[in-house]
Amino acid sequence: MENTQFIRKGLNSLCMVVIVVASLCSTVRAAPLAVFDGWTMFADDTIVNDAIGGQPFNTEYFFFKTEGTILSIGLQTGFDVGDGKITWNGRDYYGGDLALSFDGNISGAGGSGYEYAADFGLFARDYHGNDKVSYTQSGGQDTGIDPAGLYGGVTWRNDLLYASAEPFAMDNSTTGKIANALIHNSWGLGGNSYYRKVSFDTTKISETSGGDYVVHAHWTMNCGNDEIDGHFPGGSKPIPEPTTIALLGIGLAGLGGGYLRKRRRQRLESK
């Protein structure tokens, strides 16, 4: 009897340990991958609990890096963006395209504020209709896959389980591919985190011609279980520091005061 009670207590203690460890694992934050060392993070969405389905559906980080006119944007996520597909409970799920905007305005229904798409060149289907999603067609039907690159004048397919995560994948483009985008390979870190990098020349984008612009980025998978959004300033025009503005104001005030004193002296001398 005593042995039975001892075993029962031991099993209860073991169960408690398993539960605690499982709960800790479910809320652990994924660290930025080493491939993004030297990049600037502009979005952090690593809370696993907000992703229905856990880590495989968890979006994590956005990063960017600029080298001259070449802009690189990086996505890190628990979703396998290497293959672009995961199977969960007997159902296939697909990753979407990287939605981009450069005009500072992302308002509009269905993600229409995102006028550009960086296509990773991966196969995509929507959620409910199980239809292929692509700009490229064959025999009047979407092929489900487009050549990797940057597309403009984009409209989006948003047949998602959670509509709040739109936009999902490029459905049409008024420009077609406007720039080749170097798509870097993805890999899994212990099967937990994957990444994609896309690099393109910003001179191909009309909204960047003024020198200063804002980049908005968005990504999700076809269920919309989780999404990631972020933005950062682009361009190269320096923004004056507050001290610089203050000194400039003092200098202008001094010049103005000197001019007024000189005019007063001239009027007095003429009397």
Salt bridges, closest charged atoms under 4 A:
ASP44 OD2 - ARG29 NH2 2.90
ASP92 OD2 - LYS85 NZ 3.96
ASP126 OD2 - ARG157 NH1 3.64
ASP142 OD2 - ARG157 NH2 2.92
ASP159 OD1 - HIS128 ND1 2.79
ASP171 OD1 - ARG157 NH2 2.96
ASP229 OD1 - HIS218 ND1 2.47
